[in-house]
């Protein structure tokens, strides 16, 4: 197992455990205000310090991890749920009209500056976690469609697919039974990368006030709260920032490590 | 080449048409009537109707879409509901902040990424390479708005080298204006530089495996000399695409960074207009950003095909 896989897996697991644990236990109530204890620096009682309302930052980070993971996970789910079938379809009908329409549609979505559109969608239809998920998820669709098609095309020229066709299986059945299992590792790696991008996007949307709404804690909004207080309480900005960086770093390392582990051929070419 | 250019131009126009339809549709279904928003809850019905007529909101959807698009083609982006001034004037004013910021960040990102990528490729597998690649992993993971806050904390609040926000204005001189864009540009550039450095490195490593590079080494050039004379030029092609893509990231990423630094750019214009339900401004600014991205990608494609005739066959 490579170092990247090990470190990435450990960081990702840490965030997952923190998020899972927050359902049952946090050191303090994450929403409990305690003004006398406000703006405390990290110490023995409040491990990550407190914010301007005296809320415990460690507890908020734990619960915020839940928000980040939920938004990014569902957004990746939308990308896989719609992108993979479209990609499989395009590959099965290579060069046909379906392929052409799907790929042109992909190009079009790629041409939109995703953050601008995500801001537009959440601002117009109302800020909130659900609209943030949709806005991020839409841009995951072409990514998965493209990876799926790219992985599926060379497979369609292989003998085992020919054998399946000769034995009378239709394109849809072949796609599900033979193509999908063979591109699963490509998709897993891509999902890890999109997951980390989703966490960054969620943080950016929450930061400008368009993501999850109070009282749901989110790392992006913790940063927004910290901004005006950064000179007197820098820990309020440092803590959520480091949480985001470690999570994204962990997922990216995990993706790199998985890619190497699942496909040794890519080891040389990797960036 | 001409045929290729025409083909690309056609798909550019189709993309723009669909993009304008999508943006129009999104704004169209937006809840909230601009007229009643402007006049408040106590407005009379006939005043509302008069204002709707004045803003052109009483026309059919098709009429309004066509008027919007044909106006934009002629440089008329409509009139702001809120300020009653031409949107094109507002955009022109804001563009003087957003565009220099994006270009500044692009220049910084290139200046950091090229040497870093070349260095890492030339030290492949050694400590220098591992160090640079590790740094880029962290760079990719940093949210640029958080990095911006840290820059403010260190360089504006503690060291007092820069102001924490706001824009000096070009009338205060180029130096003062650029100085107020420096921290935002660094914040925007660093995560992008990390991506660019990785692309640069892998592109160079691909080139190093080519036969002509082996020939260059065989005739007695050192690795670094061969890279400089033969490798770099060939490796730049994939790097150019990423640069084109990054321009769109920088314009879009600028929207958030402008919020951090209170810069009066296009991003702040969008946010202010959204909260004031000044939808015509939102619509036109979004379309302008999409237009910029699509046209830049088109230009990159053409530049590509001009450099490498093999690419003209593909679309």
Interface residues (C-beta under 8 A of the other chain):
Chain A: X104 X107 X108 X111 X112 X113 X114 X115 X116 X117 X119 X120 X121 X123 X124 X125 X196 X200 X203 X204 X207 X208 X223 X226 X227 X230 X231 X234 X237 X240 X241 X244 X245 X246 X248 X249 X252 X253 X269 X270 X271
Chain B: X11 X15 X18 X19 X23 X26 X27 X29 X30 X31 X137 X138 X140 X141 X142 X143 X145 X146 X149 X150 X152 X153 X157 X198 X199 X201 X202 X206 X248 X249 X251 X252 X253 X255 X256 X259 X260 X270 X271 X274 X282 X286 X289 X290 X293 X294 X297
